[in-house]
Amino acid sequence: MSIYAEQALAGSKLAGSRLIRQLEEGDPQGVLGMKAIYAHAGRAFIVGVTGPPGAGKSTLVDQMVVVLRVRGHRVGVLAVDPSSPFTGGAVLGDRIRMQRHALDEGVFVRSMATRGQLGGLARTTREAALVLDAMGFDVILIETVGVGQDEVDVAELAHTTVVASPPGMGDDIQAMKSGIFEIGDVFVVNKADHPGTDEAVAQLRGMLGMRGCAEGDWLPPVLRTIASAGEGIAELVDTCFAHRHHLSDSGLFAGHMFRWELHVFKELVKEMTFDKLFGTHNENSRELELLVQKLKARKIDPYSAAESLVQRV
Amino acid sequence: MSIYAEQALAGSKLAGSRLIRQLEEGDPQGVLGMKAIYAHAGRAFIVGVTGPPGAGKSTLVDQMVVVLRVRGHRVGVLAVDPSSPFTGGAVLGDRIRMQRHALDEGVFVRSMATRGQLGGLARTTREAALVLDAMGFDVILIETVGVGQDEVDVAELAHTTVVASPPGMGDDIQAMKSGIFEIGDVFVVNKADHPGTDEAVAQLRGMLGMRGCAEGDWLPPVLRTIASAGEGIAELVDTCFAHRHHLSDSGLFAGHMFRWELHVFKELVKEMTFDKLFGTHNENSRELELLVQKLKARKIDPYSAAESLVQRV
């Protein structure tokens, strides 16, 4: 058994963090750890908080942690940053304030970096969420920066997705619409003491009205918060739990992760089969190397090269 | 040979568009098409235009097309939208204005949708760029919405990445920093007739100064544009070509795509091997199905399930 998994299950945040690092780095020890923690996971309520830059997501998450702690929850926070190809690390930025929770045993904050793996962000974030889940953090907040496909992928991990926006976005709300709008379960206009709040709320409600809604569907509410003053946060947390109950009632809470488990399973099978058949110590690895050289010289296309290699299986 | 590839190479935009659709949908005919067009591609100059919502990217791209056309280039435009999980399609939004190029034989505009494939956006965008490239569009503009990992992935496709931002972002520029800032080759403060332009330019230059730069490196310039009035666009296009020359001089232009070809090749090998070994008509497919059932019931973790299956290879 993985030593980090064992220590993490016993309550060590340091060990949990190291296990997540192993997973990010593709360390085989990380897989051992995941096998060990898997049976202990599957209970946490995962809430995604996303929205465009300037929405005040970090402050919102920070205040949600405060409310959740008062209510006795143990809270995990995963701050997802796009990787920096140049620094290889996450830029912490204004997340520094989250450090005030660092001494609280009931809070586990971790920044996620993608380290340039394609499609790797959602996968390592999900694995990190499973680690926190297994460690007994019963509410996990995943904060994502920006608008894009990675946000959609990460948001699909969450049971409940909070979409935050600043007031006064005007036409730019259209840009949001094309990305994360469709995946929101709860909408928040943050900085609601700023001008343009009423317009933003009305605009969001109008757009939600167009989404169409069958009987018994969850109609996403639009809330107002002033995260910097802690206003509206308790209502936001209440609404997230109301959505959780809705999911449970409709049988959607359990099994939510299955699509992901299945995806991970298939990806693992593909990778492991590839290593087994074409890895360094295999007779096919020389053929692979020859094809890569031809590819580099543009003497073959990737499609024909792949077919040629797979024929050997 | 793929009929669409043949017709696309002969100049049919409709056929080119249908081939791209096949690639998006994972149609095996698409792969046949890619094999056919591959030898004809590899010459186009690919320019990514990215930046946060509100930067005016679509207008910028629209005006770059005008300048490039005057200079005799044939221009492809790929507008990358995050997929909408609900509609399954791209939201066109203000891109409608690009339609004024629809009657110009020398311009090919295509919106890309991701259709929910994980990590699929960069791949299909790259394939679409190859199609346009093979069709003789010698400059390809890829416009991406928002800030996130998909933007980083897509931007890595481009030879030259233009990062556009609106003036007056203030602290929000930090949010941009964490995403696409590091990958920019050319920076543009658009809407430069708005207040806050000087500050934004100075802030960007300050951040770029911190990036560090060895002798002979390309130091990304910061330009001002008013795309809605066509101002500064010729200089922007000149600067993109200056970066292209820099890449050629440093031997980085050719071979730029190799990393991607290699990635595609390996992904294809993995997929094809999986289908061959565990596909529907295979003796292992029943074992796969049993493991999926156990996974659904949480009786096994994905890691152990994968190992169990791969042992049969």
Contacts between the chains, C-beta under 8 A, distances in Angstrom:
chain1	res1	chain2	res2	distance
A	31	B	303	5.0
A	34	B	301	6.7
A	34	B	303	5.4
A	35	B	301	5.4
A	35	B	303	4.9
A	35	B	304	5.7
A	38	B	301	3.6
A	38	B	303	7.5
A	39	B	301	7.4
A	42	B	298	6.3
A	52	B	52	7.1
A	52	B	53	5.6
A	52	B	146	7.5
A	53	B	52	5.6
A	53	B	147	6.4
A	53	B	169	8.0
A	53	B	172	4.8
A	53	B	175	3.4
A	53	B	176	6.5
A	54	B	169	7.8
A	54	B	172	4.3
A	54	B	175	6.8
A	81	B	178	5.3
A	81	B	179	8.0
A	82	B	147	7.1
A	82	B	148	5.5
A	82	B	149	4.9
A	82	B	151	7.6
A	82	B	152	5.7
A	82	B	178	6.3
A	82	B	179	4.3
A	82	B	180	7.6
A	83	B	149	7.0
A	83	B	152	6.8
A	84	B	178	7.1
A	84	B	182	5.0
A	85	B	152	6.7
A	85	B	156	7.7
A	85	B	182	5.7
A	85	B	183	6.1
A	86	B	182	4.3
A	86	B	211	7.1
A	87	B	182	7.3
A	90	B	178	7.5
A	91	B	174	7.8
A	91	B	177	6.2
A	91	B	178	4.1
A	93	B	174	5.2
A	93	B	175	7.2
A	93	B	177	7.7
A	93	B	178	6.1
A	94	B	171	8.0
A	94	B	174	7.2
A	114	B	149	5.6
A	118	B	119	4.8
A	118	B	122	6.8
A	118	B	153	6.3
A	118	B	263	6.9
A	119	B	118	4.8
A	119	B	119	2.9
A	121	B	149	5.1
A	122	B	118	6.8
A	144	B	148	7.8
A	145	B	147	6.8
A	145	B	148	7.2
A	145	B	175	6.2
A	145	B	178	6.0
A	145	B	179	6.6
A	146	B	52	7.5
A	146	B	146	5.6
A	146	B	147	3.4
A	146	B	148	4.4
A	146	B	151	7.9
A	146	B	175	7.1
A	146	B	179	5.7
A	147	B	53	6.4
A	147	B	82	7.1
A	147	B	145	6.8
A	147	B	146	3.4
A	147	B	147	6.4
A	147	B	148	6.5
A	148	B	82	5.6
A	148	B	144	7.8
A	148	B	145	7.3
A	148	B	146	4.4
A	148	B	147	6.5
A	148	B	148	2.8
A	148	B	149	6.8
A	148	B	150	4.5
A	148	B	151	5.7
A	149	B	82	4.9
A	149	B	83	7.1
A	149	B	114	5.7
A	149	B	121	5.1
A	149	B	148	6.8
A	149	B	149	7.4
A	149	B	150	3.7
A	150	B	148	4.6
A	150	B	149	3.7
A	150	B	150	5.6
A	151	B	82	7.6
A	151	B	146	7.9
A	151	B	148	5.8
A	152	B	82	5.7
A	152	B	83	6.9
A	152	B	85	6.8
A	153	B	118	6.2
A	156	B	85	7.8
A	169	B	53	7.9
A	169	B	54	7.7
A	171	B	94	7.9
A	172	B	53	4.7
A	172	B	54	4.3
A	174	B	91	7.8
A	174	B	93	5.1
A	174	B	94	7.1
A	175	B	53	3.3
A	175	B	54	6.8
A	175	B	93	7.3
A	175	B	145	6.1
A	175	B	146	7.0
A	176	B	53	6.5
A	177	B	91	6.2
A	177	B	93	7.6
A	178	B	81	5.2
A	178	B	82	6.2
A	178	B	84	7.2
A	178	B	90	7.4
A	178	B	91	4.0
A	178	B	93	6.1
A	178	B	145	5.9
A	179	B	81	8.0
A	179	B	82	4.3
A	179	B	145	6.6
A	179	B	146	5.7
A	180	B	82	7.6
A	182	B	84	5.0
A	182	B	85	5.6
A	182	B	86	4.4
A	182	B	87	7.3
A	183	B	85	6.2
A	211	B	86	7.0
A	255	B	296	7.3
A	258	B	295	7.3
A	258	B	296	5.6
A	261	B	295	5.4
A	261	B	296	8.0
A	261	B	302	5.1
A	262	B	292	6.5
A	262	B	295	6.5
A	262	B	296	8.0
A	262	B	302	7.8
A	263	B	118	6.9
A	264	B	302	4.5
A	265	B	291	7.3
A	265	B	292	7.4
A	265	B	295	6.0
A	265	B	302	4.0
A	265	B	305	5.3
A	265	B	306	5.6
A	266	B	274	7.2
A	268	B	302	6.2
A	268	B	303	6.5
A	268	B	306	3.6
A	269	B	274	6.5
A	269	B	278	7.0
A	269	B	306	4.8
A	269	B	309	5.4
A	269	B	310	6.0
A	270	B	270	4.0
A	270	B	271	6.9
A	270	B	273	7.2
A	270	B	274	5.0
A	271	B	270	6.8
A	272	B	306	5.8
A	272	B	307	7.0
A	272	B	310	4.3
A	273	B	270	7.3
A	273	B	273	5.5
A	273	B	274	6.6
A	273	B	277	6.5
A	273	B	310	5.6
A	273	B	313	5.7
A	274	B	266	7.2
A	274	B	269	6.5
A	274	B	270	5.0
A	274	B	273	6.6
A	276	B	310	6.2
A	276	B	313	5.7
A	277	B	273	6.5
A	277	B	313	7.0
A	278	B	269	7.0
A	291	B	265	7.3
A	292	B	262	6.4
A	292	B	265	7.4
A	295	B	258	7.3
A	295	B	261	5.3
A	295	B	262	6.5
A	295	B	265	6.0
A	296	B	255	7.3
A	296	B	258	5.5
A	296	B	261	7.9
A	296	B	262	8.0
A	298	B	42	6.3
A	301	B	34	6.7
A	301	B	35	5.4
A	301	B	38	3.6
A	301	B	39	7.5
A	302	B	38	8.0
A	302	B	261	5.1
A	302	B	262	7.9
A	302	B	264	4.5
A	302	B	265	4.0
A	302	B	268	6.2
A	303	B	31	5.1
A	303	B	34	5.4
A	303	B	35	4.9
A	303	B	38	7.5
A	303	B	268	6.5
A	304	B	35	5.7
A	305	B	265	5.3
A	306	B	265	5.6
A	306	B	268	3.6
A	306	B	269	4.8
A	306	B	272	5.8
A	307	B	272	7.1
A	309	B	269	5.4
A	310	B	269	6.0
A	310	B	272	4.3
A	310	B	273	5.5
A	310	B	276	6.2
A	313	B	273	5.7
A	313	B	276	5.7
A	313	B	277	7.0
